[in-house]
Amino acid sequence: MTQGTFFKRPSPVTLADLATLAGAQLADPSHAGKVIAGGASLDRAGPGHLTFCENKKYTALLEQTHAGACLVNERMEGSVPPHVAVLRVAEPYKAFVTAMRSLYPDTLRPASWFDSKGVSPNAVIHSTAYLEDDVVVDPLAVIGPDVEIGSGTVIGAGAVIGAGVRIGRDCHIGANASVLCAFIGNDVIIHPGCRIGQDGFGYLMGARGHQKVPQAGRVIIQNGVEIGAGCTIDRGALNDTVIGEGSKIDNLVQIGHNVVIGKHCIIVAATAIAGSAQIGDYVVIAAQC
């Protein structure tokens, strides 16, 4: 975040305002007017940057940092160099994230790659599709018959939205993603290259060959879900495949047919979840499980 960023540079903010925002105490009030223009790690921070430290294993980096200000807890405060303003807080990383969310708001939700407004003339929209106001459709996207898309949603370049799909408000469907046989809630982010709602892998096996089992279910993605790039989520055979509210799925995750994932789960990259698995709320699944 220090150089060559692809995002808008933050507007300068005083330490007094940052302390209020992050719920921190400014150790020396004389630094209240000091201006911060971004965030950086301990080893890359300069005089205009905010950084943080809450783990003793980074003490050496803290002692050598050139940051303008540092969020620390009382245990680490004694290792902050004298030229660095101290923002005292019980959970430095949590406070740093709060500050960064305010400084870099455009990193939190993908935008149109073309900074577009409305529907690109190079997109294909079926005549029976219904788009609320303020929907953005980038070039080469395809939206099929009877699709409904809520206001504030962005459909990325080359994305395909299949017949009858419902997408809520303030969503982002990434470039070259495909969404079929799915109902998607509000505030959902689906990153580029995802495949949502294709056939589940179901066959009736036999000595003379394998017969395909009809996959007639749907994918239900509830509000606030984020799905990383390159994930595949199969639709159900009879019952729906469900991704619960607020769950976050990393890149390259495979979710089989009829799976039900509860609310606010974390599923890390390269995980595969077999068909019909049931996962509760607030579950964390590590990589390559």
C-alpha positions as CSV (number, residue, x, y, z in Angstrom):
1,M,0.0,0.0,0.0
2,T,3.0,2.3,0.1
3,Q,3.9,2.7,-3.6
4,G,2.3,1.9,-6.9
5,T,-1.1,1.2,-5.5
6,F,-3.9,0.5,-7.9
7,F,-6.4,2.2,-5.5
8,K,-7.1,5.8,-4.8
9,R,-4.7,7.3,-2.4
10,P,-6.3,8.2,1.0
11,S,-7.1,11.7,1.9
12,P,-4.8,12.9,4.7
13,V,-6.2,12.5,8.2
14,T,-5.0,13.7,11.6
15,L,-3.9,11.4,14.3
16,A,-6.6,12.8,16.5
17,D,-9.2,11.7,14.0
18,L,-7.6,8.3,13.5
19,A,-7.5,7.7,17.2
20,T,-11.2,8.4,17.5
21,L,-11.9,6.2,14.5
22,A,-9.8,3.3,15.8
23,G,-10.9,3.6,19.4
24,A,-7.3,4.3,20.4
25,Q,-5.7,6.7,22.9
26,L,-3.0,9.1,21.6
27,A,-0.2,8.8,24.1
28,D,1.1,12.3,23.5
29,P,-1.6,14.8,22.7
30,S,1.0,17.1,21.1
31,H,0.9,14.7,18.1
32,A,-2.9,15.2,17.6
33,G,-2.4,17.4,14.5
34,K,0.1,15.1,12.8
35,V,-1.1,14.0,9.4
36,I,-1.3,10.4,8.2
37,A,-1.7,9.6,4.5
38,G,-1.8,5.8,4.4
39,G,-0.9,2.5,6.0
40,A,2.1,0.3,5.7
41,S,3.9,-2.6,7.4
42,L,6.5,-1.9,10.1
43,D,9.4,-2.4,7.8
44,R,8.1,-0.3,4.9
45,A,6.3,2.5,6.7
46,G,7.5,6.1,6.3
47,P,6.7,9.3,8.2
48,G,3.3,9.7,6.7
49,H,2.2,6.1,7.4
50,L,0.2,4.4,10.2
51,T,1.4,0.9,11.2
52,F,0.8,-1.5,14.1
53,C,2.5,-4.1,16.3
54,E,0.9,-6.5,18.8
55,N,3.3,-9.5,18.7
56,K,6.7,-9.6,20.5
57,K,8.3,-11.5,17.7
58,Y,8.2,-8.3,15.6
59,T,9.9,-6.2,18.3
60,A,13.1,-5.7,16.3
61,L,11.0,-4.3,13.3
62,L,9.1,-2.1,15.7
63,E,12.3,-0.6,17.2
64,Q,13.5,0.2,13.7
65,T,10.3,1.5,12.0
66,H,10.2,4.9,10.4
67,A,6.4,5.1,10.6
68,G,4.6,8.3,11.6
69,A,2.4,6.5,14.0
70,C,2.0,3.0,15.4
71,L,-0.9,1.2,17.1
72,V,0.3,-0.8,20.0
73,N,-0.9,-2.3,23.2
74,E,0.7,-1.4,26.6
75,R,3.0,-4.5,26.4
76,M,4.7,-3.2,23.2
77,E,4.6,0.5,23.9
78,G,8.1,0.6,25.4
79,S,9.6,-0.6,22.1
80,V,8.2,2.2,20.0
81,P,11.0,4.6,18.8
82,P,10.7,8.2,20.2
83,H,10.0,9.7,16.7
84,V,6.9,7.6,16.2
85,A,3.6,8.7,17.7
86,V,2.0,6.0,19.9
87,L,-1.7,5.1,19.6
88,R,-2.5,2.9,22.5
89,V,-5.2,0.3,22.1
90,A,-6.0,-3.2,23.4
91,E,-6.2,-4.9,20.0
92,P,-3.8,-3.1,17.6
93,Y,-4.5,-5.2,14.5
94,K,-8.2,-4.9,14.9
95,A,-7.8,-1.1,15.2
96,F,-5.5,-1.0,12.2
97,V,-8.0,-2.8,10.1
98,T,-10.7,-0.3,11.2
99,A,-8.4,2.5,10.1
100,M,-7.5,0.9,6.8
101,R,-11.1,0.3,5.9
102,S,-11.7,4.1,6.3
103,L,-8.6,5.1,4.4
104,Y,-9.0,2.6,1.5
105,P,-12.8,2.2,1.1
106,D,-12.6,1.3,-2.6
107,T,-10.7,-1.9,-1.8
108,L,-13.7,-3.3,0.1
109,R,-15.9,-4.0,-2.9
110,P,-14.9,-4.6,-6.5
111,A,-15.9,-2.0,-9.0
112,S,-16.5,-2.1,-12.7
113,W,-13.2,-2.6,-14.6
114,F,-14.3,0.0,-17.1
115,D,-15.6,2.5,-14.5
116,S,-18.9,2.1,-16.3
117,K,-22.3,3.4,-15.6
118,G,-25.4,1.5,-16.8
119,V,-25.3,-1.2,-19.4
120,S,-22.5,-1.5,-21.9
121,P,-23.6,-1.4,-25.6
122,N,-21.4,-4.5,-26.0
123,A,-23.3,-6.6,-23.4
124,V,-26.2,-8.9,-24.4
125,I,-29.3,-8.5,-22.3
126,H,-32.4,-10.7,-23.0
127,S,-35.6,-8.7,-23.5
128,T,-37.3,-10.4,-20.6
129,A,-34.5,-9.7,-18.1
130,Y,-35.3,-7.0,-15.4
131,L,-32.6,-4.7,-14.1
132,E,-33.4,-2.2,-11.3
133,D,-31.9,1.3,-11.4
134,D,-28.1,1.7,-11.0
135,V,-27.2,-1.8,-12.3
136,V,-23.8,-1.8,-14.1
137,V,-23.2,-4.4,-16.9
138,D,-19.7,-4.4,-18.3
139,P,-18.8,-5.3,-21.9
140,L,-19.4,-8.8,-23.2
141,A,-21.6,-9.9,-20.3
142,V,-24.6,-12.0,-21.1
143,I,-27.8,-11.9,-19.2
144,G,-30.4,-14.5,-20.0
145,P,-34.2,-14.6,-20.0
146,D,-36.3,-13.8,-16.9
147,V,-33.2,-12.8,-14.9
148,E,-33.8,-10.2,-12.1
149,I,-30.9,-8.0,-10.8
150,G,-31.2,-5.6,-7.9
151,S,-30.0,-2.0,-7.8
152,G,-26.3,-1.2,-7.2
153,T,-25.1,-4.6,-8.6
154,V,-22.2,-4.8,-11.0
155,I,-22.0,-7.6,-13.6
156,G,-18.4,-7.9,-14.7
157,A,-17.0,-8.2,-18.2
158,G,-17.8,-11.6,-19.9
159,A,-19.9,-12.8,-17.0
160,V,-22.9,-15.1,-17.9
161,I,-26.1,-15.0,-15.9
162,G,-28.4,-17.9,-16.8
163,A,-32.1,-18.0,-17.3
164,G,-34.3,-17.2,-14.2
165,V,-31.4,-16.3,-11.9
166,R,-32.2,-13.8,-9.2
167,I,-29.4,-11.5,-7.9
168,G,-30.0,-9.1,-5.1
169,R,-28.9,-5.5,-4.5
170,D,-25.3,-4.2,-4.2
171,C,-23.7,-7.4,-5.4
172,H,-20.7,-7.9,-7.6
173,I,-20.4,-10.7,-10.1
174,G,-16.8,-10.9,-11.3
175,A,-15.5,-11.0,-14.8
176,N,-16.0,-14.3,-16.7
177,A,-18.0,-15.8,-13.8
178,S,-21.1,-17.9,-14.7
179,V,-24.2,-18.1,-12.5
180,L,-26.9,-20.6,-13.3
181,C,-29.9,-21.9,-11.4
182,A,-29.2,-19.7,-8.5
183,F,-30.8,-17.2,-6.1
184,I,-28.4,-14.7,-4.7
185,G,-29.1,-12.3,-1.8
186,N,-27.9,-8.8,-1.2
187,D,-24.3,-7.6,-0.7
188,V,-22.8,-10.7,-2.3
189,I,-19.3,-10.7,-4.0
190,I,-18.5,-13.4,-6.5
191,H,-14.9,-13.0,-7.7
192,P,-13.7,-13.6,-11.3
193,G,-13.9,-17.0,-12.9
194,C,-16.4,-18.6,-10.5
195,R,-18.8,-21.2,-11.7
196,I,-22.1,-21.2,-9.7
197,G,-25.0,-23.6,-10.3
198,Q,-23.7,-26.0,-12.9
199,D,-24.5,-29.8,-12.7
200,G,-23.6,-31.7,-9.6
201,F,-21.5,-34.8,-10.1
202,G,-24.2,-37.5,-9.9
203,Y,-24.3,-40.8,-11.7
204,L,-26.1,-44.1,-11.3
205,M,-23.2,-46.6,-11.8
206,G,-23.6,-49.9,-13.5
207,A,-21.7,-52.7,-15.2
208,R,-22.9,-51.5,-18.6
209,G,-22.1,-47.8,-18.0
210,H,-23.1,-44.9,-15.8
211,Q,-26.4,-43.1,-16.1
212,K,-26.6,-39.4,-15.3
213,V,-28.7,-38.5,-12.3
214,P,-30.8,-35.3,-13.0
215,Q,-29.5,-32.3,-11.0
216,A,-32.8,-30.4,-10.7
217,G,-31.9,-28.3,-7.6
218,R,-30.7,-24.8,-7.1
219,V,-27.9,-22.8,-5.4
220,I,-29.0,-20.4,-2.7
221,I,-26.4,-17.8,-1.7
222,Q,-27.5,-15.7,1.3
223,N,-26.7,-12.1,2.1
224,G,-23.2,-10.9,2.7
225,V,-21.4,-13.9,1.2
226,E,-18.0,-13.5,-0.5
227,I,-16.7,-16.2,-2.9
228,G,-13.1,-16.1,-4.1
229,A,-11.8,-16.4,-7.6
230,G,-12.1,-19.7,-9.4
231,C,-14.6,-21.4,-7.0
232,T,-17.1,-24.0,-8.2
233,I,-20.5,-24.5,-6.5
234,D,-22.7,-27.2,-7.9
235,R,-26.5,-27.0,-7.8
236,G,-28.4,-29.6,-5.8
237,A,-29.8,-32.8,-7.3
238,L,-33.1,-32.5,-5.4
239,N,-32.4,-30.3,-2.4
240,D,-30.7,-27.0,-2.8
241,T,-27.0,-26.2,-2.3
242,V,-27.0,-23.4,0.3
243,I,-24.2,-20.9,1.3
244,G,-25.2,-19.3,4.6
245,E,-25.3,-15.6,5.4
246,G,-22.0,-13.9,5.9
247,S,-19.8,-16.9,5.0
248,K,-16.5,-16.2,3.2
249,I,-15.0,-18.7,0.8
250,D,-11.4,-18.4,-0.4
251,N,-10.1,-19.1,-4.0
252,L,-10.3,-22.5,-5.7
253,V,-12.9,-24.1,-3.4
254,Q,-15.1,-26.9,-4.8
255,I,-18.6,-27.3,-3.2
256,G,-20.6,-30.3,-4.3
257,H,-24.3,-30.7,-4.8
258,N,-26.7,-30.5,-1.9
259,V,-24.1,-29.1,0.5
260,V,-25.5,-26.8,3.2
261,I,-23.0,-24.3,4.7
262,G,-24.1,-22.4,7.8
263,K,-23.8,-18.7,8.6
264,H,-20.4,-16.8,8.9
265,C,-18.2,-19.8,8.0
266,I,-14.6,-19.4,6.7
267,I,-13.5,-21.9,4.1
268,V,-9.8,-21.5,3.1
269,A,-8.4,-22.1,-0.4
270,A,-8.2,-25.5,-2.1
271,T,-10.9,-27.1,0.1
272,A,-13.2,-29.6,-1.5
273,I,-16.6,-30.3,0.2
274,A,-18.3,-33.5,-0.9
275,G,-21.9,-33.6,-2.0
276,S,-24.6,-33.5,0.7
277,A,-22.2,-32.4,3.5
278,Q,-23.8,-30.3,6.3
279,I,-21.7,-27.6,7.9
280,G,-22.9,-25.6,10.9
281,D,-22.5,-21.9,11.7
282,Y,-19.1,-20.1,12.4
283,V,-17.1,-23.1,11.2
284,V,-13.5,-22.6,9.9
285,I,-12.2,-25.1,7.4
286,A,-8.4,-24.9,6.7
287,A,-6.8,-25.3,3.3
288,Q,-6.7,-28.5,1.3
289,C,-9.2,-30.3,3.6
